[in-house]
Amino acid sequence: MKTFNLLALAASLMLFLPAALPAQNSRETQALMLTAKRGDTDARMRLGERHLYGEGIVQSRIWAREWLRPLAQQGHIPAKYLLEQHVMEEPRLSLPELLELTEAAAQLGIPDAQFELARRYESGEAASDEAAQRQAIDWYEKAAAQDHYPSIYQLALYYEMGHLVPEDKEKARLFNERKKGLHPSREIAALVPKARAGDMLAQYQLARLYSESGLAEVEPAKDWFLQAAEQGHPEAMLKTIAWISMDKPHAQKQVIGWYKKAARLGNDEALGMLLEQYQNDSQENPQKLLERLASNLAQADADDQYLLAIMYSQGFAGTPLNPDEAMNWFRRAAEQGHADAQKQLADAYNLGIGIEQNDALALEWYRRAAEQGHPEAQYQMGHISSVGSNGQTIAPEKASQWFSRAAQLGHAGAQYMLGSAYQTGFGVAQDNILAIYWYEQAAMQKYAPAQQLIGELYEDGDILAQDYTQAFRFYFEAFQQNNHLPTLFAIARMYQHGWGVEKRMDDAAEILARIKTEYSISDIEEQATMYELGIGHRQSASRASGLYQLACEAGSQASCAAVQRLAGKLSR
């Protein structure tokens, strides 16, 4: 197995740097939080809702769960309803139990519950008699009376079609009029002001919510995706391409233009589609395509030069691999301002691959690409500023700015680092809310280190209330991304103790045996040392001792001694 340099890992601690992000908590929300921490039920409920919908505070299911779960355990119906319907990943109640809870919440006047109950009556799940349809309309109308957009939408549609109710065009018109000025959901309502103010991430999130609402909100989705794309959000560019392809099937020039923009920012999907499109359009074999592009050097733009470089570097569609030619074309494209070509050239200089290693030139090309909005280049600039490499001094504020920019563009590694910064207070005011928010953003992208860390926070009851079920869930999600030693060991521990999962000693033993087979003693000891010292992992004497024990069983006397040394700490 590959081993790691502990000094390098120690240096990597400097990666956990701050985000130069604006404060996301309003004064009113901060006051509400103080009241909630004193135990006020209403304040706790409101904070849970605000985190769920992103109202005046970061949107976070994890934080919503933290505030709502204790209330739900005390029998608080609104909290229990929100927790079961909108926060929990998997339903924990049977259908009769869920129906009972939904009706109780609906009777308390919660419009989402009234809408959900209406849907259950309409589908026949709540009742199957003739009165069920009337019940459905009654509950839709109760929710609509509270300006609940989905209910108003349904009633307008039903009166227009004569579904469940007698056809009534005038009522349909009135309900459609009521929709104007309302937002389809509270999440959307919370994002609109930020999006209108030019917040690119809010624009992208808003577009996604509109497109996923199921309420035929097509035009707002298109518009917000386009606005985010024009600001340089790569995923929004792909969504914009999809809409253009549907609306204007012959607008190939426009589609190609967006593919090029996304590819310049390092989007692999866009690059693949662009290569495929070029090959299809040319109706040439790869060699002829190469010859044509190369022969028109005077007319070739940066995008064509970049594609040539990619074809030579990857052996695309049978193109002969030619690293020297690839580097030549990357350089030509980079000099014309192609951001991903600049990043590729920077990588080559940084690692000395196909070219003489040069820290200064790597830094310069990373900077050029980063300034054009290339997420990976921004991440690399953050790394350089954080560790003081490439001839630079450590500059936390500069690193923060680069990591923040990359995180806003969806770079999972940068999001994870921002979480670490806020958790430790390195370079920013310590803020557990933002720490968990950024960890959660990275975990939602299946970034295993973030999933692993959230699992550890739940297991240890640090920042988050101890919850072994959630800990196991996040560990297992990390395991699905990789089979790294810390994740395997975490799952084995959970099986050993029956934490969050049925106690399964045979499975635990099998996983521990796998660790000893797939990893060397030095690998296991290194991870143990990292946990013991808090280098690259959360400091944990318990996890360190468990790993040392594995290495001891594999024959390391030094690890046996370490187990004895830590025994005193664990007994205190």
C-alpha positions in Angstrom: 0.0 0.0 0.0 1.0 3.6 -0.6 2.4 5.3 2.5 2.2 9.0 3.4 4.7 11.5 4.7 3.6 12.7 8.1 5.5 16.0 7.7 3.5 16.6 4.5 0.3 15.7 6.3 1.2 18.0 9.1 1.7 20.8 6.5 -1.7 19.9 5.0 -3.3 21.2 8.2 -2.7 24.6 6.7 -5.2 23.7 4.0 -8.1 24.3 6.5 -8.4 27.9 5.8 -11.2 30.5 6.2 -13.8 31.6 3.7 -14.2 35.3 3.0 -17.9 35.0 3.1 -20.4 37.6 4.3 -22.2 36.9 7.6 -25.4 35.0 6.8 -27.2 35.4 10.1 -29.5 38.4 10.6 -29.6 40.2 13.9 -33.1 39.0 14.4 -32.0 35.4 13.8 -29.1 35.8 16.2 -31.6 37.0 18.9 -33.9 34.1 18.1 -31.0 31.7 18.5 -30.2 33.1 22.0 -33.8 32.6 23.0 -33.8 29.1 21.6 -30.6 28.2 23.5 -32.5 29.1 26.7 -35.0 26.4 25.9 -37.9 28.4 24.4 -40.0 25.9 22.3 -41.3 28.5 19.9 -37.8 29.8 19.2 -36.5 26.3 18.6 -39.3 25.5 16.2 -38.8 28.7 14.3 -35.0 28.1 14.0 -35.6 24.6 12.7 -37.9 26.0 10.1 -35.5 28.8 9.1 -32.7 26.3 8.6 -35.0 24.1 6.6 -36.0 26.9 4.3 -32.9 29.1 4.4 -34.8 32.1 5.9 -32.3 34.6 7.4 -29.8 31.8 8.0 -28.0 29.2 5.9 -30.2 26.4 4.6 -29.2 23.2 6.2 -31.1 20.0 6.8 -28.5 19.0 9.4 -29.1 22.1 11.5 -32.9 21.9 10.9 -32.7 18.4 12.4 -30.7 19.6 15.4 -33.4 22.0 16.4 -36.5 19.9 15.4 -35.5 16.5 16.7 -35.6 17.3 20.5 -39.0 18.9 20.0 -40.3 16.0 18.0 -39.1 13.6 20.8 -41.2 15.6 23.2 -44.3 15.1 21.0 -44.4 18.5 19.4 -46.6 17.9 16.3 -45.3 20.6 13.9 -41.7 19.7 14.7 -42.4 16.0 14.2 -44.2 16.6 10.9 -41.4 18.7 9.5 -38.8 16.2 10.7 -40.6 13.3 9.1 -41.7 14.9 5.9 -38.9 17.3 5.0 -35.7 16.4 7.0 -35.4 12.7 7.4 -33.8 10.9 4.5 -35.9 7.8 4.9 -39.5 7.5 6.3 -39.5 6.1 9.8 -43.3 5.9 10.1 -45.8 3.4 8.6 -48.4 4.9 6.3 -51.2 4.9 8.9 -48.8 6.6 11.4 -47.7 9.2 8.7 -51.4 9.9 7.8 -52.2 10.4 11.5 -49.3 12.8 11.9 -50.2 14.7 8.7 -53.8 15.1 9.7 -52.8 16.3 13.2 -50.4 18.9 11.6 -53.1 19.9 9.1 -55.6 20.5 11.9 -53.0 22.8 13.5 -53.1 24.9 10.4 -49.7 24.0 8.8 -50.3 24.6 5.1 -47.8 22.1 3.8 -49.5 19.4 5.9 -52.9 20.5 4.6 -51.7 20.2 1.0 -50.1 16.8 1.7 -53.3 15.6 3.3 -55.3 16.8 0.3 -53.0 14.8 -2.0 -53.5 11.7 0.2 -57.2 12.0 0.0 -57.1 12.6 -3.8 -54.9 9.5 -4.3 -57.2 7.4 -2.1 -54.5 6.7 0.5 -56.3 8.6 3.3 -59.8 7.3 2.3 -61.4 5.6 -0.6 -65.0 6.6 -0.3 -66.9 9.1 -2.3 -66.3 11.8 0.3 -62.5 11.6 -0.2 -62.6 13.9 -3.2 -64.5 16.5 -1.4 -62.1 16.2 1.5 -59.2 16.7 -0.9 -60.7 19.9 -2.2 -61.5 21.1 1.3 -57.9 20.7 2.4 -56.5 22.3 -0.8 -58.8 25.3 -0.1 -57.7 25.6 3.5 -54.1 25.7 2.5 -54.9 28.1 -0.4 -56.5 30.4 2.1 -53.0 30.8 3.6 -51.5 31.7 0.2 -50.0 28.2 -0.2 -48.8 28.4 -3.8 -49.0 24.6 -4.7 -52.6 24.4 -3.4 -53.6 27.5 -5.4 -51.9 26.0 -8.5 -53.8 22.7 -8.1 -57.2 24.4 -7.5 -56.7 26.7 -10.6 -55.9 23.6 -12.7 -58.8 21.5 -11.3 -61.4 24.2 -11.9 -60.0 24.8 -15.4 -60.2 21.0 -16.2 -63.3 20.2 -14.1 -61.3 17.6 -12.1 -62.7 16.7 -8.7 -64.9 19.9 -9.0 -67.4 21.2 -11.5 -65.6 23.1 -14.3 -65.5 26.8 -13.5 -63.4 29.0 -15.7 -64.0 32.0 -13.6 -62.8 30.3 -10.4 -59.8 29.0 -12.3 -59.0 32.6 -13.5 -59.3 33.9 -9.9 -57.0 31.3 -8.5 -54.5 32.0 -11.3 -54.6 35.7 -10.4 -53.8 34.8 -6.8 -50.7 33.0 -7.9 -49.2 36.2 -9.1 -46.7 37.7 -6.6 -46.5 34.4 -4.7 -43.5 32.0 -4.7 -43.9 28.3 -5.2 -42.2 27.5 -1.9 -40.6 29.1 1.2 -37.1 28.0 -0.1 -37.7 29.9 -3.3 -39.0 33.0 -1.5 -35.9 33.1 0.7 -33.6 32.9 -2.4 -35.2 35.4 -4.6 -33.8 38.6 -3.0 -30.3 37.2 -3.1 -30.7 36.1 -6.7 -32.0 39.4 -7.7 -29.0 41.1 -6.0 -26.7 39.1 -8.3 -25.7 36.2 -6.0 -24.7 33.6 -8.5 -25.0 30.6 -6.2 -28.5 31.8 -5.2 -29.4 32.1 -8.9 -28.3 28.5 -9.5 -30.1 27.1 -6.5 -33.2 29.1 -7.3 -33.2 27.7 -10.9 -32.9 24.2 -9.6 -35.8 24.7 -7.2 -38.0 26.0 -9.9 -37.1 23.2 -12.3 -37.7 20.6 -9.6 -41.0 22.1 -8.2 -43.3 20.0 -10.4 -45.4 23.1 -10.9 -44.5 23.8 -14.6 -42.3 26.7 -13.5 -40.2 26.4 -16.7 -39.5 30.1 -17.6 -38.2 31.2 -14.2 -35.9 28.1 -14.2 -34.6 28.9 -17.6 -34.0 32.6 -16.7 -32.2 31.9 -13.4 -30.0 29.2 -15.0 -29.1 31.6 -17.7 -28.2 34.4 -15.3 -26.0 32.0 -13.2 -24.4 30.7 -16.4 -23.6 34.2 -17.6 -21.8 34.7 -14.3 -19.7 31.7 -14.9 -21.4 28.8 -13.0 -20.4 25.7 -15.0 -23.3 23.5 -14.0 -25.7 26.3 -14.9 -24.1 26.4 -18.3 -25.0 22.7 -18.9 -28.6 23.4 -17.8 -28.8 26.3 -20.2 -27.5 24.1 -22.9 -30.2 21.5 -22.1 -33.0 24.2 -22.3 -31.6 25.6 -25.6 -31.5 22.1 -27.1 -35.1 21.5 -26.2 -36.4 24.9 -27.3 -34.2 25.5 -30.3 -33.1 22.1 -31.7 -31.3 23.8 -34.6 -29.4 26.3 -32.5 -26.2 24.3 -32.7 -23.9 27.4 -32.8 -25.4 28.6 -29.5 -25.1 25.2 -27.9 -21.5 24.8 -29.0 -20.7 28.3 -27.6 -21.9 27.3 -24.2 -20.1 23.9 -24.3 -16.9 25.9 -25.1 -17.5 28.2 -22.1 -18.1 25.3 -19.7 -15.1 23.4 -21.1 -12.9 26.5 -20.5 -13.8 26.2 -16.8 -12.7 22.5 -16.7 -16.2 20.9 -16.9 -15.5 17.3 -18.1 -19.0 16.7 -19.4 -18.9 19.8 -21.6 -15.5 18.8 -22.9 -16.7 15.3 -23.8 -19.8 16.7 -25.5 -17.7 19.2 -27.4 -15.3 16.5 -28.7 -18.2 14.4 -29.7 -19.9 17.3 -31.4 -16.7 18.2 -33.3 -16.3 14.7 -34.6 -19.9 14.3 -35.6 -20.0 17.7 -37.4 -16.8 17.1 -39.2 -17.8 13.6 -40.4 -14.1 12.9 -40.4 -12.0 10.3 -38.7 -9.8 11.6 -35.9 -6.7 11.9 -38.0 -8.4 14.0 -40.6 -9.9 16.2 -37.9 -6.5 16.7 -36.5 -5.0 17.5 -39.8 -7.8 20.0 -40.6 -7.5 21.8 -37.3 -3.7 21.9 -37.5 -3.6 23.1 -41.0 -5.8 26.1 -40.1 -3.5 27.4 -37.4 -3.9 31.0 -38.5 -7.7 30.7 -38.1 -7.7 28.3 -35.1 -9.0 29.9 -32.0 -8.1 29.0 -28.4 -10.9 26.4 -28.2 -9.7 24.5 -31.3 -6.1 24.6 -30.0 -7.3 23.3 -26.7 -9.2 20.4 -28.3 -6.1 19.5 -30.2 -4.2 19.4 -27.0 -6.8 17.2 -25.3 -6.9 14.8 -28.3 -3.1 14.4 -28.2 -3.0 14.1 -24.4 -5.9 11.5 -24.1 -5.7 9.6 -27.3 -9.2 10.6 -28.1 -11.0 8.3 -30.6 -7.8 6.6 -31.7 -5.7 9.8 -31.8 -2.1 8.8 -31.2 -0.8 9.9 -27.7 1.7 12.6 -28.1 2.5 14.4 -24.8 4.9 16.9 -26.5 2.3 17.9 -29.1 -0.3 18.1 -26.4 1.9 20.5 -24.3 2.6 22.6 -27.4 -1.1 23.1 -28.1 -2.0 23.6 -24.4 0.6 26.4 -24.4 -0.8 28.0 -27.6 -4.4 27.9 -26.2 -3.2 29.2 -22.8 -1.5 32.1 -24.3 -4.7 33.0 -26.1 -6.5 33.0 -22.7 -8.2 29.6 -22.5 -8.7 29.0 -18.8 -8.5 25.2 -18.7 -5.5 25.2 -21.0 -3.9 27.6 -18.5 -4.8 25.2 -15.7 -3.4 22.2 -17.5 -0.2 24.1 -18.2 0.0 25.1 -14.6 -0.4 21.4 -13.5 2.4 20.4 -15.8 4.8 23.1 -14.4 3.7 22.3 -10.9 4.4 18.6 -11.1 7.1 18.6 -13.8 5.1 16.4 -16.1 6.2 16.7 -19.7 8.0 19.9 -18.9 10.7 21.1 -16.5 9.2 21.8 -13.0 8.8 25.5 -12.3 7.0 26.8 -9.3 6.8 30.4 -10.5 5.3 29.5 -13.9 2.9 27.1 -12.2 1.7 29.9 -9.9 1.4 32.4 -12.8 -0.7 30.0 -14.9 -2.9 29.0 -12.0 -3.5 32.6 -11.3 -4.5 33.4 -14.8 -7.0 30.5 -14.9 -8.3 31.3 -11.5 -9.0 34.9 -12.3 -11.1 33.7 -15.2 -13.3 31.7 -12.8 -11.8 28.2 -13.2 -12.8 26.4 -9.9 -9.9 23.9 -9.8 -7.4 26.7 -10.5 -9.0 28.8 -7.7 -8.7 25.8 -5.4 -5.0 25.4 -6.3 -4.4 29.1 -5.6 -6.0 28.6 -2.2 -3.8 25.7 -1.6 -0.6 27.6 -2.6 -1.6 30.6 -0.4 -2.4 28.3 2.5 0.8 26.3 2.7 3.1 28.9 1.3 4.3 26.8 -1.6 5.6 28.0 -5.0 7.7 30.7 -3.5 4.8 32.3 -1.7 4.4 33.1 2.0 1.4 31.8 3.9 -1.5 34.2 3.3 -4.7 33.0 5.0 -6.9 35.9 3.8 -5.8 35.4 0.2 -6.3 31.6 0.5 -9.8 32.3 2.0 -10.8 34.3 -0.9 -9.8 31.7 -3.4 -11.4 28.8 -1.5 -14.6 30.8 -1.1 -14.8 31.5 -4.9 -14.2 27.8 -5.7 -16.7 26.7 -3.1 -19.4 29.0 -4.6 -18.8 27.4 -7.9 -19.4 24.0 -6.3 -15.9 22.7 -5.7 -16.4 20.0 -3.1 -12.8 20.1 -1.8 -13.0 23.9 -1.3 -16.3 23.5 0.5 -14.8 21.0 2.9 -11.9 23.4 3.6 -14.3 26.2 4.4 -16.1 24.0 6.8 -12.8 23.2 8.5 -11.9 26.8 8.7 -15.1 27.8 10.4 -15.0 24.8 12.8 -11.5 25.7 14.0 -11.7 29.5 13.7 -8.6 29.6 11.5 -8.5 33.0 10.0 -12.2 33.7 10.6 -14.5 34.0 13.5 -15.3 30.5 14.7 -18.8 29.6 13.5 -20.2 26.1 13.9 -23.3 26.9 11.8 -21.2 27.8 8.7 -18.8 24.9 9.4 -21.6 22.3 9.3 -23.2 24.2 6.3 -20.1 23.8 4.2 -19.4 20.2 5.3 -23.0 19.4 4.3 -22.6 21.1 0.9 -19.5 18.9 0.2 -21.2 15.8 1.6 -24.2 16.4 -0.7 -21.7 16.1 -3.6 -20.6 12.7 -2.3 -17.3 14.0 -1.1 -16.1 11.2 1.2 -13.9 13.3 3.6 -16.9 15.5 4.4 -19.2 12.5 4.9 -16.6 10.8 7.1 -16.2 14.0 9.3 -19.9 14.5 9.7 -20.2 10.9 10.8 -17.5 11.5 13.4 -19.2 14.7 14.7 -22.4 12.7 15.2 -20.6 9.8 16.8 -18.7 12.0 19.2 -21.6 14.4 20.0 -19.3 17.3 19.0 -21.1 20.4 17.6 -24.0 18.1 16.7 -26.0 16.1 19.2 -24.8 12.6 19.5 -26.7 10.4 17.1 -25.3 7.0 16.2 -27.9 6.3 13.5 -26.9 9.4 11.6 -23.2 8.7 12.2 -23.5 5.3 10.7 -25.5 6.7 7.7 -22.7 9.2 6.9 -20.0 6.6 7.4 -21.8 4.3 5.0 -22.2 7.0 2.4 -18.4 7.7 2.7 -17.8 3.9 2.3 -19.8 3.9 -0.9 -17.4 6.5 -2.4 -14.2 4.8 -1.2 -12.8 2.0 1.0 -10.2 4.1 2.7 -8.9 2.9 6.0 -10.6 5.5 8.3 -14.0 4.7 6.8 -13.6 1.0 7.0 -12.5 1.3 10.6 -15.4 3.6 11.5 -17.9 1.1 10.1 -16.2 -1.8 12.0 -16.5 0.2 15.2 -20.2 0.8 14.7 -20.8 -2.9 14.1 -18.7 -3.9 17.1 -20.6 -1.7 19.5 -24.0 -1.8 17.8 -24.0 2.0 17.4 -26.7 3.1 15.0 -26.9 -0.4 13.6 -27.5 -3.9 14.8 -24.5 -5.3 16.6 -22.7 -7.6 14.1 -19.4 -8.9 15.4 -18.8 -11.2 12.4 -19.1 -8.2 10.0 -16.9 -6.1 12.2 -14.2 -8.9 12.3 -14.4 -9.3 8.6 -13.8 -5.5 8.0 -10.9 -5.4 10.5 -9.4 -8.4 8.8 -9.8 -6.6 5.5 -7.9 -3.6 6.8 -5.0 -5.8 8.0 -4.9 -7.5 4.6 -5.2 -4.4 2.4 -3.1 -2.0 4.4 0.4 -2.2 5.7 1.3 -1.9 9.4 2.9 1.5 8.6 -0.4 2.7 6.9 -2.4 1.7 10.0 0.1 3.3 12.4 0.2 6.4 10.4 -3.6 6.8 10.6 -3.5 6.1 14.3 -0.8 8.8 14.8 -2.9 11.2 12.8 -5.9 10.6 15.0 -3.8 10.8 18.2 -2.2 14.1 17.2 -5.2 15.6 15.3 -3.3 15.8 12.0 -5.6 15.6 9.0 -8.3 14.0 11.3 -10.2 15.0 14.3 -8.1 14.3 17.4 -9.4 11.1 19.0 -7.6 8.9 21.5 -10.3 6.3 21.1 -9.9 5.9 17.3 -6.1 6.1 17.7 -6.1 3.3 20.3 -8.3 1.1 18.1 -6.0 1.5 15.1 -2.9 1.0 17.2 -4.5 -2.2 18.5 -4.9 -3.4 14.9 -1.3 -2.7 14.1 -0.3 -4.4 17.4 -2.2 -7.6 16.4 -0.4 -7.4 13.1 2.9 -7.6 14.9 4.0 -4.0 15.7 5.5 -3.8 19.2 5.6 0.0 19.0 1.8 0.0 18.4 1.3 -2.4 21.4 3.2 0.2 23.5 1.0 3.0 22.1 -2.1 1.1 23.1 -0.8 0.9 26.7 0.2 4.6 26.6 -3.3 5.7 25.5 -5.1 3.4 28.0 -4.5 6.0 30.7 -6.1 8.7 28.6 -9.1 6.6 27.8 -9.7 5.6 31.4 -9.7 9.3 32.6 
